[in-house]
Amino acid sequence: MWNNQEPEIAVGLLRAPEIQVTLHGSYRLNEELLSGRVTFHLDKEHKSAGGLLSYRAGQKTGRTTLPLTLVPVNYDQEVVEVHQITIGIDFHWQRQEDQRFRGSLRLVEEGGQLRAINVLKLEDYLVSVISSEMKATASAEFLKAHAIMSRSWLLAQLQKAAEGGNAAGAADQDNNPERHIRWYDREDHALFDVCADDHCQRYQGLTRATEPRVEAAVRETSGQVLLYNDRVCDARFSKCCGGTTESFEEVWEPIPHPYLGSWRDGGQGDLPNLREEEQAAAWILGQPEAWCRTSDRKVLAQVLNDYDQETQDFFRWEVVLSQQELQRLLKKKIGLELGAIQSLRPLKRGGSGRISELEITGTQGRCVVGKELEIRKALSPSHLYSSAFVVVAQPAGATLPEAFRLRGAGWGHGVGLCQIGAAVMGAAGKDHTQILLHYFRGAALKKLY
């Protein structure tokens, strides 16, 4: 599919009524050269004529048609700065940043607003992804592992899209009001390949690509991917698995990926059967040995960006939801009105102990909620750290609890590579091959281009 050539990648950055950029250098717009601050907005007066756009560059104004592309005169030297990009959408660290990007900037109309899309070489994209996902000071072997994993994930998505196989989510098809089952994967983006936020891979342009070591890790592994049965691996990752990884089919579409299974992240002994409630509770309430069980601030600082370090209780955590807060969240986040909540009961857990089906019973009805991300959305103003938790009613044994204490494990869906665990492995002297094959078992490395 790649013909031994490095592909280009189109990344959706933001959608807004107006988009402001600063062009550091010269960019071509049709036959015109632009630089400096430029503001774009849809021309409402001429919208019916088919996507006309007005822009202002200094004292100069103009109008053109959509789509348009700002092309750098020199790819390696020019940089476009896009203002007020929202990062961490719907997560607890959501905020806006000005970010700089290499390559072209494409503007299209989407839903009555402007969509900004960055088009650049895949390897340059990876330099930014790795710097955006973690500190550039992480160990060289961890950086190499992340480069190969991120490259594999991206090429797998492009391959899946070319085959018509991307799906945004699924629900129970029997219209049963007592079941609310959703799973979410990479949306079938029609206008670009991937988005720039955590939903796909965190991409923040040149904003954090400041370490030559990151670029070296990408270049040294250029074109290398993980393969399983001669197909590029859909290589997933999360921040912290909590001691054991989760199977792909428990989180997304019900299609097993043998290299994305549930296995222990280091430590001694066999993995308990965490699908069974008693063993899952003992695991989650305990402190099992694992690569990702660490409080080493030096290692964590290598993995976590400043806003990620706002969270320190990632391996084991606790959240208390009052009766009123829980009712409000269920109504706001997933449209459930069940009256006063009497119980939260796990019906189904995956191999990591993450709940994929949670029965919520109230004075006015019951509903089963799943999969893991829908559970995390339903029980938090942003996202619960993970769905690997046990529920303790307060006061204990009450018919109508005043609150529910959730004691949990891990940060994220837990599928594939555990970033904190992999960082600790790198700091302990493991090379990138050992790191990758620990998390993607049965896979192999190959250079595609």
C-alpha positions, 0 to 999 in steps of 0.5 A: 500500500505504501510503495516504499514511500513515506506517506503524507498525513492530514490532521484535523486541528480545530473547527471554529467560525473564525480561524486566526493564524500567524504565518512565520515565513512565506505561504502561497495562497493561489497566486498570492504570497502571504505572511504574518497574521491572517484571519479567515472567516466564512463569507456569510453574504456569499455562502449560498454561492458555495463556500466563499471565504474572506480573509484579512492579512494586515491591511490587505483583505481578500476573498477566495473559494473553499477548500483552500491550501496555504503552502509553505514556500520552503517546507523545512523552514516555514511554520504556521501558528494556529491560535486558540486550539482546544486540547484535552477536549472533554478531559479534566485538563482541557484548555486552549493553546497557540500551536505551531505546525510544519507543512501546509494548512488546508481550510474547508467548510464543515457544518457551517464552520471552518475546519483547519487541517495540517498536511505534513510528512508522516515522520514529521507528524510522529516527532510531534506526537511523541513530544506531545504525548510525553516529555522529550526527555524520556529514555531513548529506547522508550522514545523509539518504542513509542515511535514504532507504536504510533507509526503502526497505529496510524498506518493501521488506521489508514489501511482500515479506512482504505478498506472501508472498515472504520466505525465510530461506535455501535449500540445494542440493536434491540432498542432495549431501554434497559441497555445503554451500550456504546463503544467509541473508536477513531471516527471515520473522518471524511475530511482528514485522516486523524484528529489532533486530540487524545481521541486519535493521537495527541498532536500539538505540532512543533509546540513541544518538539524541542528535543533533538532526541525525539527526532533522532528516535523517529529517524532511527526507526523510520518506516518501522512498524509492528506486524501480526500475520503480515498486517500492520498492528492496530497498536493502542496505548494508554497512560497507565494500565493499573497492573494488567492490560485489557483486551481490544474487544472489551473496549471497542468492536468485538473482534479479537486482536491476539496481540492486544490481550490481557496480561500482567504488566510485570510482577511475579506469579500468574494473573488472577481471573479479574473477570471474577468479581472477588478476584477483581476487587482484591486486585484493584484494592491491592498494590500488585507489583507492576512496571507502572506502579511507580512514584518515581517523579524523575521517570514520571516527569519524562512521561507526563507533560505538565498538565498530565502531572496534575494527576498523581494518583493514576495507579490507584485512585478514589472518587466519591459521588454524592447521590445528587451528583450521581443523578445529575451526571447520569442525566446530563452525560447519557440521558438517564433518569432513574430516580434515586440511585440504589446500586451500581453493580458490575455485570461484566469485567474484562481481563484487566478488571475494567467494567464493560457492563455496569448495572445502575438501579434506581427507584424509577428503573434500571439500566445496563451501561457500557462499554468502558468509555461510556461508563467513564463518561457517565460517572464523571464531569469529564472522564473517570480515570478508568472503568476498573473500580469497585463500588462502596455504598455510603453508608454501607448497607443502606437501601438508599445510599447517600454517596458512592465511593469508587476505588479504582485502578489505572488511567485510560482504557488499558489496551496495548502499551502502558506508557508509564510502565514502558517508561519505567522499563526504558529507565530500567535498561530495557530496549525498544524491542523488549518494551514493544514485545512485552505489550504487543505479544506475538507481533514482529518488527518490520521496516515498510519504507 
